[in-house]
Amino acid sequence: MSKLFLNNNQRVFGTFPLTGNTAIQAITDAIQVGYRAFDTAQMYGNEADVGTALSQSGLPRNEFCVITKVHPDNYTNQDTFLASVEESVNRLKLDTIDVLFLHWPPSNGQIDQPLEFLQAARERGLTQEIGISNFNAKMMRRARDIVDGPIAANQIEFHPLLNQQMLLNTSAETGIALFAYSSIARGEVFKYALFNELATKYSKHPGQIVLRWILQKGVIANTMSTKLENIRQNFDVMDFIISTPDMARIDELSKINYRVVTSAKAPWAPEWD
């Protein structure tokens, strides 16, 4: 089983868009709360901050799962790709990355070569595991066909307001787990009374209902906050279970099909399923 799963019971602390002392303090607080898996990216410009926070924690390296993602600008050739990963390793103050992702499929949709570069990074020991991000179902199947060995996860937008059933089905088909970003749809979920109702029923915060729903869908939850209380709430989602009828009620909201990262915001995105 992937270290991505073994750490934190599928709870990951995201770091976008934090930088500098704000990032270091938030990660430090997250470590104190209990997070041990951390998600960053070359694109975020905060890998060095993540490395500083983790190295200052005093905890042994093997307690952490460190995730980063390669910027699409570095897909041009294998030397450029691997050099960028070596720089990430150095910025993170690590000997190796735990899980290295492609941040986006290339804008031309030709995923084979970047996947080969990703595999080369694993073969050279720059990362223990590899993953993909923002891949549609067709791309997930292609990745599964051409990559030797496991693909840890596909990081995608995943929350109750967006229908991602096709990717859930493809995850089951390919064995590539789903890893959520925009877990609360940038706060959009809080406009729906159902989450307040269920929060009262389960004696939890509405955001905890959303995160628990994600986990019960079999998806890795990824959250970020700079407020200690929110960090603690986001982590404290393992002591209750949403009933099957209530899960179905939340599922109904996927008909809204609200997407945070639209093609207008990310014109390089693939055709979404």
N, C-alpha and C positions, 0 to 999 in steps of 0.2 A: 504493500500500500504506500502511496506517495507520502513523502514527508509533509507535503502541503495539507494533507488530511490529518496526519498524526499530530501535528502541532495545533493546539488551540481548539480542537473539536470543530474544525471548519470555520473558525472565526479569525479574520485577518484585519489588521489595522492598516488602513490606507493613508497615504501621506500627501496626496494632491489636494490643494495647491500650496502646501506649506513649505516654507523655506526658512533658513537661518535659525535664530533662537526660538522662534515660534514652533518650528518643526521639532527642534531638539526637545523643547519642553513638553510638547504633546506626546512625543514618542516615549519620553521618560515617564510621563504620567500613565501612558498605556502599559508600559512594562510593569509599573507598580500595581496596576489594576489586575494584571495577569496575562495580557497579550504576549504572544511569543512569535507570531507571524506578522511580517511587515512588508507592505507592497509599495514599491517606488518605480521609477522609470528614468531613463536618460532624458526623456522629454520634460520631466518635472523639474530638473535642475536642482534636486535636493538629495542626490545619492550621498554626497559627502556629509550632509547633516544627519542622514539616517545612520551612516557609519559612525559618526561621532557619538550619537545618542546610545547606540548599541554598545560601543566600546567602553563608554563611561558607565554603563550599567553595573559592571562588576560580575555579571552572570557569564557562565561558560558559553563558548560559541555554540556548542551542540544543543543548547536550549532554544536557539533561534532558527526560524525559517525565514530567509531573506529572499524576496522576490523582486526582480527588476525586469525591465522591458527595453528592447533595442529600438532606437528611433529609426523610422523608415528611411531617413536620409543615409543611414549606414548600411543599406542593403545593396549598394552599388557593386561591390565585389567582395570576395571572401576575406581578403586582407583587411579591407576597411571595416567589415563587420567584426572580425575577430579582434582587431585593434580597439574598437569601441568597447567591446566586452571586457578586454583587459583593463581599460580605463575605468569601467564601472567597478570591476573588482577592486582596483586600487582606491577609488573614491569611497567605496563601502568599507574599506579597511579589512578585507577578507582575503582568504586564500582561494576560495571558490564561492560562487553563487549557488544557492539552493535550487531555485527555479528561475530559469531565464525564458522570457516570452518574446515573441514578435509583437510589437505594440499594435500594428495594423497590418493587414495584407497590403502589398504594394498596390498603388493606384491603378496599375494596368491589369490587376487581377492575376498576374503570373506568380503563383506562390511557391512553385517548386524550388527555385534557386534559394530564396531566403530560408526555406525549410532545410535545405542541404547545409547552408551556412550554420543554422541553429544546431543541427546535428553535429557538425564539425566542432562547434564550441563545447558540446558535451563530450565528444571523443577526446578533446584536448584537456579535459578536466577543468575548464573554466566554469562549468555549471554541473550540478548533479542531475538536474532534471530540466526538461524543456516544456514550453507551453506556447499557446497561440492566443491571440486576442482579436476580437471583432471579426471572426470568421463566420461566414454563413454556413448553412448545412452542407452545401456542395463542397465548400472548401474544407470543412471538417472531414468529410469522407475522403477527399483527395489527400489531405495531410495524413490520415490514418493509413492510406495505401502506400505512401512513399517514404514515410519515416520508419526507420528501424528502431524498435523499442517503444516504450510507452510515451504518450503525450499526456502530461499531468492534467491540463485543463485548457478550456477556452474561456477567456475573460470577456464577458459581454454585459451589456446593459440588462439588468434583471431586477424587476420589482413588480408589485401586484397590478400595476396599471398598464402593463405591456404584455401582450400575448407572445410568449416565447415557447409555446408547446412544440413547435417543429424542432427547435434546438434541443429541447428536453428529450424528444424522441431520438434525435440524432446522437445525443450524448449516450443514451442507452444502447444504441446500435453500434457505436464506435468505441465505447469505453473511455471517451474523453469527457472528464467531468466539466461542469459549468461553474464559473467563478464570477460572482456578481460584481458589477460596479453600478453607481447611482442607485444604491439599494433602497433609498427612500424617495427616489425620483426628484432629488434636489428639493425636498419638502412638499412636493405636490400631493403625496399620499395623505398628508394631514388635512386636506380639504374634504376628506370623505369621512362622514360620521361613523361609519362601521368600525373604524379603528379605535375611536374613542369608546364606543359601545363595548368592544371586545377587551379593551384595556381595563375597563371597569370590571367586566366579568372575570378576567384572569388576574386582577390586581397587579397589572403591569402598565408600563408607559405605552402609548400608541406605537412609537418606534420599535419597541421590543416585540410587539405583535407582528409588525412587518418583517423583522429580522428572523423571528421564529418561523414564520410562514416560509421564508426563503430556505432556511435550514431543513424544514420538513419536506420541501420540494426536492431535496437532495442536492442543493446548490451551496457552494461555499459563500459565506457572507463576508463582505468587505465594507467597512465603515470608517469614517473619519470624523473627528471632532477635536476642538481645542479646549473644550470645557470638561473638566474632570468628572463632573456628575454625568454628563452625557456619555463620556468614554466608559464609565462604570456601568451605566444602563445598557449600552450597546453590547458590553461583554456578558452581562448577566441575563442570558437568554436560554440557559440550559436546564432550568429547574421547573419548567412547565411544558405542557403539550397542548397544542390547539386541537380541538376535536375535529373529526372528519366532517361533520356538517358545517362547522365554522370555517374550515379550510375551503370547503366548496363555496361558501358565501364570498370569501376573499377572491377565489378564482374567478368569480363572475365579473370582478372589476377589470379583468384583463381585456374585456370587450371594449373598454375605453381606448385601448391601444395608444396610449400616450408615450411618446418617445422623447427623452431628453436630448440625446445626440442625434439630431436629424441630419439629413443630407445637406441642409442649408448650413449647419454648423460644422459639418465634416464632409465637404464635397468629395474627398478622396475615399469615402466609405464605400464598401461593396454594396451590391443590391441586397437589402435586408430581406430576410425571410418573412 
